[in-house]
């Protein structure tokens, strides 16, 4: 069927924003809902099944509501709106844009991009220690840096400390060339990118020289008490239980800590339990500690990344099922006497 939607309440600029560059936003809608969309002036024609037309209209009106409020929408906004309408949560989309977290060095406004990020934002705001767990691309590290920079600018802390486990995928820092900073820097690239985004390269370098921003492997935290600092422990899935306990007990007065990691990407030796997994179990429901688990639904990179993560999750679940089945069959053949 075909339906004509009148959009005379919106001006040309707003409709151009809705359409996207070379109608890319409309093409995203067409691909997802299996409809055909044509915009002529202030009249939109939608061809498809009744159900899909209704969903398409809901997303379009929701996006136009954002545009009228001053939000410049992107392809990512369209994709996320599609996800929400499928879960009957589209009414929550506008809530994300009411939360103004901070501005980048270039003046761009930062707001939560997903409902998961919204929960993470409130966890960071209301707790002294936060565990942000989820796959790459969910914004867990970026938002941690945003909060760290805001705390520094507001004089809530005197320094930012960036750290992570020293051993990664079998490589030991001792065998890498350069001084300590040279050895750790490549592994902290996502944190640096976020810092440059928030402060600009020149200011970041000045803070590094003064020690206002400190970079160190996790082992260097031992024996210290970290007062008035915002500490970010990245790639925490690669900590041992002993390392995690050591890190968490370094927290001094006036300090906050954010621990980020992806428990599906552990590089620890076989059978070695992740300190991140253990800590989130032990410290659950303790006042002042927040834990947020982000999923592929919160990935804010290319939509293909979400599909890749989902495919790997599905594969790993199948492998676990097969392994469990083989174990049961083996036990059935060789029952204990």
HUKAZI-V392017 format. One record per residue. N is the residue number from 1. NEAR is the number of other C-alpha atoms within 12 Angstrom. D_FIRST is the distance of its C-alpha to the first C-alpha in whole Angstrom. Layout:
n=N near=NEAR d_first=D_FIRST
n=N near=NEAR d_first=D_FIRST
This chain:
n=1 near=15 d_first=0
n=2 near=19 d_first=4
n=3 near=24 d_first=7
n=4 near=21 d_first=10
n=5 near=25 d_first=13
n=6 near=19 d_first=17
n=7 near=22 d_first=19
n=8 near=15 d_first=22
n=9 near=16 d_first=24
n=10 near=22 d_first=25
n=11 near=17 d_first=27
n=12 near=20 d_first=27
n=13 near=17 d_first=29
n=14 near=28 d_first=27
n=15 near=34 d_first=23
n=16 near=25 d_first=25
n=17 near=31 d_first=26
n=18 near=40 d_first=23
n=19 near=34 d_first=22
n=20 near=26 d_first=25
n=21 near=16 d_first=27
n=22 near=13 d_first=25
n=23 near=20 d_first=22
n=24 near=22 d_first=23
n=25 near=34 d_first=22
n=26 near=37 d_first=18
n=27 near=25 d_first=19
n=28 near=32 d_first=20
n=29 near=40 d_first=17
n=30 near=30 d_first=15
n=31 near=19 d_first=17
n=32 near=27 d_first=17
n=33 near=31 d_first=14
n=34 near=21 d_first=12
n=35 near=28 d_first=10
n=36 near=26 d_first=10
n=37 near=33 d_first=12
n=38 near=23 d_first=14
n=39 near=27 d_first=17
n=40 near=18 d_first=18
n=41 near=20 d_first=21
n=42 near=22 d_first=20
n=43 near=20 d_first=16
n=44 near=27 d_first=14
n=45 near=25 d_first=10
n=46 near=32 d_first=8
n=47 near=26 d_first=6
n=48 near=25 d_first=6
n=49 near=17 d_first=6
n=50 near=17 d_first=7
n=51 near=20 d_first=10
n=52 near=28 d_first=10
n=53 near=29 d_first=9
n=54 near=24 d_first=12
n=55 near=31 d_first=14
n=56 near=43 d_first=13
n=57 near=34 d_first=14
n=58 near=28 d_first=17
n=59 near=39 d_first=19
n=60 near=38 d_first=18
n=61 near=30 d_first=20
n=62 near=31 d_first=22
n=63 near=43 d_first=23
n=64 near=33 d_first=23
n=65 near=27 d_first=26
n=66 near=30 d_first=28
n=67 near=29 d_first=28
n=68 near=22 d_first=29
n=69 near=17 d_first=32
n=70 near=17 d_first=33
n=71 near=26 d_first=32
n=72 near=26 d_first=31
n=73 near=34 d_first=28
n=74 near=26 d_first=28
n=75 near=28 d_first=26
n=76 near=28 d_first=28
n=77 near=39 d_first=27
n=78 near=43 d_first=23
n=79 near=40 d_first=24
n=80 near=41 d_first=26
n=81 near=41 d_first=23
n=82 near=36 d_first=21
n=83 near=31 d_first=24
n=84 near=26 d_first=24
n=85 near=30 d_first=21
n=86 near=21 d_first=21
n=87 near=15 d_first=24
n=88 near=15 d_first=23
n=89 near=21 d_first=26
n=90 near=31 d_first=24
n=91 near=23 d_first=26
n=92 near=26 d_first=29
n=93 near=38 d_first=28
n=94 near=33 d_first=30
n=95 near=23 d_first=33
n=96 near=29 d_first=34
n=97 near=28 d_first=34
n=98 near=19 d_first=37
n=99 near=23 d_first=39
n=100 near=19 d_first=41
n=101 near=32 d_first=43
n=102 near=28 d_first=45
n=103 near=20 d_first=45
n=104 near=26 d_first=46
n=105 near=23 d_first=49
n=106 near=14 d_first=46
n=107 near=12 d_first=45
n=108 near=15 d_first=42
n=109 near=22 d_first=41
n=110 near=30 d_first=40
n=111 near=30 d_first=38
n=112 near=35 d_first=37
n=113 near=41 d_first=34
n=114 near=39 d_first=33
n=115 near=35 d_first=34
n=116 near=32 d_first=36
n=117 near=39 d_first=38
n=118 near=33 d_first=38
n=119 near=29 d_first=40
n=120 near=41 d_first=42
n=121 near=39 d_first=43
n=122 near=27 d_first=44
n=123 near=30 d_first=46
n=124 near=38 d_first=48
n=125 near=27 d_first=48
n=126 near=18 d_first=50
n=127 near=24 d_first=52
n=128 near=32 d_first=55
n=129 near=39 d_first=54
n=130 near=45 d_first=50
n=131 near=47 d_first=49
n=132 near=45 d_first=46
n=133 near=40 d_first=44
n=134 near=35 d_first=42
n=135 near=34 d_first=40
n=136 near=32 d_first=41
n=137 near=31 d_first=39
n=138 near=38 d_first=38
n=139 near=41 d_first=40
n=140 near=48 d_first=43
n=141 near=44 d_first=46
n=142 near=40 d_first=45
n=143 near=44 d_first=44
n=144 near=46 d_first=48
n=145 near=43 d_first=49
n=146 near=40 d_first=48
n=147 near=41 d_first=49
n=148 near=43 d_first=53
n=149 near=43 d_first=53
n=150 near=29 d_first=52
n=151 near=28 d_first=55
n=152 near=29 d_first=57
n=153 near=19 d_first=56
n=154 near=13 d_first=57
n=155 near=18 d_first=60
n=156 near=21 d_first=59
n=157 near=28 d_first=60
n=158 near=29 d_first=63
n=159 near=32 d_first=61
n=160 near=43 d_first=58
n=161 near=45 d_first=59
n=162 near=45 d_first=57
n=163 near=41 d_first=58
n=164 near=40 d_first=56
n=165 near=44 d_first=58
n=166 near=38 d_first=60
n=167 near=28 d_first=59
n=168 near=28 d_first=56
n=169 near=16 d_first=55
n=170 near=15 d_first=59
n=171 near=16 d_first=60
n=172 near=16 d_first=63
n=173 near=27 d_first=63
n=174 near=17 d_first=67
n=175 near=14 d_first=66
n=176 near=19 d_first=64
n=177 near=14 d_first=66
n=178 near=13 d_first=67
n=179 near=14 d_first=67
n=180 near=23 d_first=65
n=181 near=24 d_first=63
n=182 near=18 d_first=62
n=183 near=25 d_first=62
n=184 near=35 d_first=59
n=185 near=27 d_first=57
n=186 near=22 d_first=55
n=187 near=31 d_first=54
n=188 near=32 d_first=53
n=189 near=23 d_first=51
n=190 near=24 d_first=48
n=191 near=39 d_first=50
n=192 near=36 d_first=52
n=193 near=24 d_first=48
n=194 near=29 d_first=47
n=195 near=36 d_first=51
n=196 near=26 d_first=51
n=197 near=28 d_first=47
n=198 near=34 d_first=49
n=199 near=29 d_first=52
n=200 near=20 d_first=52
n=201 near=18 d_first=55
n=202 near=15 d_first=58
n=203 near=20 d_first=58
n=204 near=27 d_first=57
n=205 near=19 d_first=60
n=206 near=16 d_first=62
n=207 near=24 d_first=61
n=208 near=24 d_first=62
n=209 near=14 d_first=65
n=210 near=15 d_first=66
n=211 near=18 d_first=65
n=212 near=27 d_first=63
n=213 near=33 d_first=60
n=214 near=34 d_first=62
n=215 near=41 d_first=60
n=216 near=32 d_first=62
n=217 near=36 d_first=61
n=218 near=38 d_first=61
n=219 near=26 d_first=65
n=220 near=24 d_first=66
n=221 near=30 d_first=65
n=222 near=21 d_first=68
n=223 near=14 d_first=70
n=224 near=16 d_first=69
n=225 near=20 d_first=68
n=226 near=29 d_first=65
n=227 near=22 d_first=65
n=228 near=26 d_first=63
n=229 near=33 d_first=61
n=230 near=43 d_first=57
n=231 near=48 d_first=57
n=232 near=51 d_first=54
n=233 near=47 d_first=54
n=234 near=47 d_first=52
n=235 near=46 d_first=51
n=236 near=47 d_first=53
n=237 near=39 d_first=51
n=238 near=38 d_first=54
n=239 near=42 d_first=57
n=240 near=31 d_first=59
n=241 near=25 d_first=60
n=242 near=22 d_first=63
n=243 near=31 d_first=62
n=244 near=38 d_first=59
n=245 near=25 d_first=62
n=246 near=22 d_first=64
n=247 near=39 d_first=61
n=248 near=38 d_first=60
n=249 near=23 d_first=64
n=250 near=30 d_first=64
n=251 near=29 d_first=62
n=252 near=21 d_first=65
n=253 near=18 d_first=65
n=254 near=22 d_first=62
n=255 near=31 d_first=60
n=256 near=43 d_first=57
n=257 near=45 d_first=55
n=258 near=48 d_first=52
n=259 near=48 d_first=52
n=260 near=48 d_first=49
n=261 near=41 d_first=48
n=262 near=35 d_first=45
n=263 near=32 d_first=47
n=264 near=24 d_first=45
n=265 near=25 d_first=47
n=266 near=28 d_first=51
n=267 near=26 d_first=53
n=268 near=27 d_first=56
n=269 near=16 d_first=58
n=270 near=9 d_first=57
n=271 near=9 d_first=58
n=272 near=18 d_first=58
n=273 near=23 d_first=57
n=274 near=32 d_first=55
n=275 near=34 d_first=56
n=276 near=43 d_first=53
n=277 near=33 d_first=52
n=278 near=24 d_first=55
n=279 near=35 d_first=55
n=280 near=32 d_first=52
n=281 near=17 d_first=53
n=282 near=16 d_first=56
n=283 near=22 d_first=55
n=284 near=18 d_first=52
n=285 near=14 d_first=52
n=286 near=16 d_first=55
n=287 near=14 d_first=55
n=288 near=19 d_first=55
n=289 near=29 d_first=53
n=290 near=33 d_first=49
n=291 near=39 d_first=47
n=292 near=34 d_first=43
n=293 near=31 d_first=42
n=294 near=32 d_first=39
n=295 near=31 d_first=36
n=296 near=34 d_first=34
n=297 near=36 d_first=31
n=298 near=39 d_first=34
n=299 near=33 d_first=34
n=300 near=32 d_first=34
n=301 near=25 d_first=34
n=302 near=21 d_first=32
n=303 near=26 d_first=29
n=304 near=17 d_first=31
n=305 near=21 d_first=34
n=306 near=26 d_first=32
n=307 near=18 d_first=31
n=308 near=20 d_first=34
n=309 near=28 d_first=36
n=310 near=20 d_first=33
n=311 near=15 d_first=34
n=312 near=18 d_first=38
n=313 near=20 d_first=38
n=314 near=15 d_first=36
n=315 near=14 d_first=39
n=316 near=16 d_first=42
n=317 near=15 d_first=41
n=318 near=14 d_first=41
n=319 near=14 d_first=44
n=320 near=14 d_first=45
n=321 near=14 d_first=44
n=322 near=14 d_first=46
n=323 near=14 d_first=49
n=324 near=14 d_first=49
n=325 near=14 d_first=49
n=326 near=14 d_first=52
n=327 near=15 d_first=54
n=328 near=14 d_first=53
n=329 near=13 d_first=54
n=330 near=13 d_first=57
n=331 near=13 d_first=58
n=332 near=12 d_first=58
n=333 near=11 d_first=60
n=334 near=10 d_first=63
n=335 near=10 d_first=63
n=336 near=7 d_first=66
n=337 near=6 d_first=69
